Amino acid sequence: MAERQPIKALVTVATRDLLRQAAQERKCSQGDLIEQALLALLRPGETSDTEPLLFVRLLAIEEVLGQLMGMMQVMITLQEAQVKRPDPPPIATYEQMYGPIDAAPAPDVEESAQAVLAPLAPPRGRLRRWLRRQEGD
């Protein structure tokens, strides 16, 4: 057995009480518990008695995280389905809004010819006299 040396460390009252409880639960001395904790901190991997517990805990955490990821994926899928925006309404064309464009009726050839050939109203005043002189000349 290795020679033991005292160390002086100041801890809070709450930490000291936790150390006492842990030593009683594990049925070992407080010094042994402190030594195990210091060795685990200062030389990780050398203490083989705690490694199986760590791996069991890590596997349990990994399993729970896998379940959480699956549930979150389902929730995201449902949320995306609810948030999915409908297609925008189609833009109406002129014919849909106002109906077909009515074509202007084809003008009668006789009516258009009469409108062109219809005599103009005689001019008034000086201009009328001047225009009549030219016609009569």
VOBA-1610 file (N, C-alpha, C; in pm, whole numbers, padded with zeros to 5 digits, always signed):
BEGIN
Met+00083-00117+00000Met+00000+00000+00000Met+00088+00123+00000Ala+00045+00223-00079Ala+00123+00345-00094Ala+00109+00432+00030Glu+00214+00505+00054Glu+00214+00595+00169Glu+00118+00710+00144Arg+00046+00750+00245Arg-00055+00855+00231Arg-00003+00982+00295Gln-00036+01093+00228Gln+00003+01225+00277Gln-00121+01313+00287Pro-00133+01398+00384Pro-00249+01484+00396Pro-00239+01602+00297Ile-00354+01645+00251Ile-00359+01765+00169Ile-00456+01861+00236Lys-00431+01989+00217Lys-00519+02088+00277Lys-00596+02156+00163Ala-00725+02140+00170Ala-00811+02203+00069Ala-00931+02264+00140Leu-00969+02380+00097Leu-01085+02446+00153Leu-01202+02430+00057Val-01312+02378+00109Val-01432+02359+00028Val-01550+02419+00105Thr-01659+02439+00034Thr-01777+02492+00100Thr-01841+02386+00187Val-01929+02430+00273Val-01997+02338+00364Val-02084+02242+00285Ala-02149+02290+00180Ala-02234+02204+00098Ala-02152+02095+00030Thr-02034+02129-00020Thr-01948+02031-00085Thr-01901+01927+00016Arg-01866+01970+00137Arg-01823+01877+00241Arg-01935+01780+00277Asp-02058+01832+00284Asp-02172+01744+00315Asp-02196+01643+00204Leu-02183+01687+00078Leu-02197+01594-00035Leu-02089+01486-00031Leu-01967+01524+00008Leu-01857+01427+00017Leu-01887+01324+00124Arg-01938+01367+00236Arg-01972+01273+00344Arg-02082+01176+00298Gln-02186+01229+00234Gln-02295+01144+00186Gln-02245+01041+00085Ala-02163+01086-00008Ala-02111+00995-00111Ala-02023+00887-00050Ala-01943+00923+00050Ala-01855+00825+00116Ala-01939+00723+00191Gln-02048+00768+00253Gln-02133+00673+00325Gln-02204+00579+00228Glu-02253+00632+00114Glu-02322+00549+00016Glu-02230+00445-00044Arg-02107+00483-00068Arg-02011+00389-00130Arg-01936+00305-00027Lys-01959+00335+00097Lys-01895+00262+00208Lys-01744+00263+00196Cys-01694+00387+00184Cys-01549+00405+00182Cys-01518+00534+00258Ser-01391+00560+00280Ser-01354+00682+00352Ser-01358+00802+00257Gln-01365+00919+00319Gln-01369+01041+00238Gln-01237+01058+00163Gly-01127+01020+00225Gly-00996+01031+00161Gly-00987+00942+00036Asp-01040+00818+00046Asp-01039+00728-00069Asp-01123+00786-00184Leu-01237+00843-00149Leu-01324+00901-00251Leu-01257+01021-00319Ile-01194+01104-00241Ile-01123+01220-00297Ile-01007+01173-00385Glu-00935+01071-00341Glu-00823+01019-00421Glu-00871+00963-00555Gln-00984+00889-00554Gln-01040+00836-00679Gln-01083+00949-00772Ala-01143+01051-00715Ala-01188+01164-00797Ala-01070+01239-00856Leu-00965+01260-00777Leu-00847+01329-00828Leu-00776+01248-00935Leu-00766+01117-00917Leu-00703+01033-01018Leu-00785+01031-01147Ala-00917+01026-01134Ala-01000+01028-01254Ala-00987+01161-01327Leu-00967+01269-01252Leu-00951+01400-01314Leu-00812+01417-01374Leu-00710+01379-01301Leu-00572+01403-01344Leu-00522+01299-01443Arg-00569+01177-01436Arg-00525+01070-01526Arg-00647+00999-01584Pro-00714+01062-01677Pro-00833+00995-01733Pro-00793+00871-01811Gly-00872+00768-01801Gly-00846+00644-01874Gly-00772+00541-01794Glu-00706+00579-01684Glu-00632+00482-01604Glu-00722+00409-01506Thr-00832+00469-01469Thr-00922+00404-01375Thr-01022+00321-01455Ser-01009+00192-01450Ser-01091+00103-01531Ser-01223+00068-01463Asp-01237+00096-01334Asp-01360+00057-01267Asp-01479+00147-01304Thr-01455+00268-01349Thr-01565+00358-01384Thr-01596+00358-01535Glu-01509+00301-01615Glu-01531+00303-01760Glu-01658+00231-01803Pro-01689+00113-01751Pro-01814+00048-01794Pro-01938+00133-01762Leu-01937+00200-01647Leu-02050+00285-01613Leu-02064+00401-01711Leu-01951+00457-01749Leu-01954+00567-01845Leu-02009+00522-01980Phe-01965+00405-02024Phe-02013+00356-02154Phe-02162+00324-02149Val-02210+00271-02037Val-02353+00242-02023Val-02431+00373-02029Arg-02382+00474-01958Arg-02450+00603-01960Arg-02446+00666-02099Leu-02332+00657-02164Leu-02322+00713-02300Leu-02416+00643-02397Leu-02428+00512-02386Leu-02520+00439-02473Leu-02665+00478-02444Ala-02698+00497-02317Ala-02833+00539-02282Ala-02862+00679-02336Ile-02765+00767-02324Ile-02781+00904-02377Ile-02797+00900-02528Glu-02717+00817-02594Glu-02725+00805-02739Glu-02862+00752-02783Glu-02914+00656-02710Glu-03045+00601-02744Glu-03155+00706-02727Val-03150+00781-02619Val-03250+00885-02595Val-03239+00995-02702Leu-03117+01033-02736Leu-03099+01135-02841Leu-03152+01087-02975Gly-03133+00959-03004Gly-03188+00904-03129Gly-03339+00911-03132Gln-03402+00879-03018Gln-03548+00889-03011Gln-03593+01035-03025Leu-03522+01126-02961Leu-03556+01268-02972Leu-03544+01317-03116Met-03439+01276-03183Met-03420+01318-03322Met-03533+01267-03410Gly-03576+01143-03387Gly-03688+01088-03464Gly-03817+01165-03440Met-03843+01197-03314Met-03964+01272-03281Met-03959+01413-03340Met-03843+01476-03335Met-03829+01611-03390Met-03847+01609-03541Gln-03798+01505-03607Gln-03815+01495-03752Gln-03962+01483-03788Val-04038+01405-03709Val-04182+01392-03733Val-04250+01527-03712Met-04212+01598-03607Met-04272+01729-03579Met-04241+01829-03690Ile-04120+01828-03740Ile-04082+01920-03847Ile-04161+01887-03973Thr-04177+01760-04003Thr-04255+01720-04121Thr-04399+01767-04110Leu-04459+01750-03993Leu-04597+01795-03973Leu-04608+01947-03983Gln-04511+02016-03927Gln-04514+02162-03931Gln-04499+02212-04074Glu-04411+02151-04151Glu-04394+02191-04291Glu-04522+02167-04371Ala-04593+02060-04340Ala-04718+02031-04411Ala-04824+02135-04377Gln-04826+02183-04254Gln-04924+02284-04215Gln-04890+02421-04271Val-04762+02452-04282Val-04719+02584-04325Val-04716+02594-04477Lys-04727+02483-04547Lys-04716+02484-04692Lys-04818+02580-04751Arg-04769+02675-04823Arg-04855+02780-04879Arg-04923+02728-05005Pro-05049+02764-05021Pro-05118+02721-05143Pro-05064+02797-05265Asp-05090+02741-05381Asp-05046+02806-05503Asp-05119+02939-05518Pro-05050+03040-05570Pro-05117+03168-05587Pro-05226+03157-05692Pro-05329+03237-05680Pro-05438+03228-05779Pro-05388+03274-05916Pro-05446+03219-06023Pro-05400+03257-06156Pro-05441+03402-06186Ile-05362+03465-06269Ile-05392+03603-06309Ile-05497+03598-06419Ala-05604+03673-06401Ala-05715+03671-06496Ala-05676+03744-06625Thr-05723+03692-06735Thr-05699+03756-06863Thr-05808+03860-06888Tyr-05791+03938-06991Tyr-05889+04041-07024Tyr-06025+03978-07053Glu-06025+03871-07128Glu-06151+03806-07165Glu-06222+03750-07043Gln-06145+03698-06944Gln-06207+03646-06823Gln-06269+03758-06741Met-06208+03873-06741Met-06260+03984-06660Met-06373+04060-06730Tyr-06357+04088-06858Tyr-06453+04175-06927Tyr-06531+04105-07038Gly-06501+03985-07066Gly-06571+03915-07174Gly-06499+03938-07306Pro-06548+03873-07411Pro-06479+03888-07540Pro-06497+04031-07595Ile-06398+04072-07672Ile-06402+04204-07733Ile-06501+04200-07849Asp-06598+04292-07845Asp-06698+04298-07952Asp-06635+04367-08073Ala-06648+04303-08186Ala-06595+04362-08308Ala-06692+04471-08356Ala-06638+04579-08404Ala-06722+04688-08455Ala-06792+04638-08581Pro-06920+04674-08599Pro-06990+04627-08719Pro-06925+04685-08845Ala-06923+04603-08947Ala-06861+04647-09073Ala-06945+04761-09132Pro-06882+04871-09170Pro-06958+04984-09223Pro-07014+04951-09362Asp-07133+05004-09387Asp-07194+04988-09519Asp-07117+05072-09620Val-07096+05017-09734Val-07022+05089-09838Val-07103+05212-09884Glu-07230+05196-09895Glu-07313+05307-09944Glu-07318+05420-09843Glu-07330+05387-09714Glu-07336+05491-09611Glu-07206+05567-09604Ser-07093+05495-09613Ser-06965+05565-09607Ser-06943+05652-09729Ala-06989+05609-09842Ala-06974+05690-09963Ala-07059+05815-09954Gln-07181+05805-09903Gln-07267+05921-09889Gln-07210+06020-09788Ala-07146+05969-09682Ala-07089+06058-09582Ala-06972+06136-09641Val-06896+06076-09727Val-06782+06144-09789Val-06831+06247-09891Leu-06931+06211-09967Leu-06977+06298-10074Leu-07078+06404-10027Ala-07123+06398-09904Ala-07223+06494-09855Ala-07164+06634-09861Pro-07247+06730-09903Pro-07195+06867-09914Pro-07166+06922-09777Leu-07064+07000-09770Leu-07029+07066-09646Leu-07121+07185-09625Ala-07137+07221-09502Ala-07219+07340-09473Ala-07149+07462-09531Pro-07227+07551-09591Pro-07162+07667-09653Pro-07091+07752-09549Pro-06975+07804-09582Pro-06903+07888-09489Pro-06976+08020-09467Arg-06953+08082-09358Arg-07021+08205-09322Arg-06928+08324-09333Gly-06985+08437-09347Gly-06912+08563-09346Gly-06824+08582-09466Arg-06716+08651-09448Arg-06624+08686-09556Arg-06571+08563-09626Leu-06541+08466-09550Leu-06486+08345-09608Leu-06586+08282-09704Arg-06712+08289-09668Arg-06815+08232-09754Arg-06822+08309-09886Arg-06818+08437-09877Arg-06820+08516-10000Arg-06698+08489-10084Trp-06589+08480-10022Trp-06465+08458-10096Trp-06468+08322-10164Leu-06520+08218-10093Leu-06526+08087-10151Leu-06628+08083-10265Arg-06737+08155-10255Arg-06840+08156-10362Arg-06786+08225-10486Arg-06705+08324-10468Arg-06648+08390-10584Arg-06563+08292-10662Gln-06486+08208-10587Gln-06398+08116-10658Gln-06481+08010-10729Glu-06591+07970-10670Glu-06674+07869-10733Glu-06740+07926-10860Gly-06784+08047-10852Gly-06856+08108-10962Gly-06764+08156-11073Asp-06645+08177-11050Asp-06554+08227-11152Asp-06548+08146-11270
//
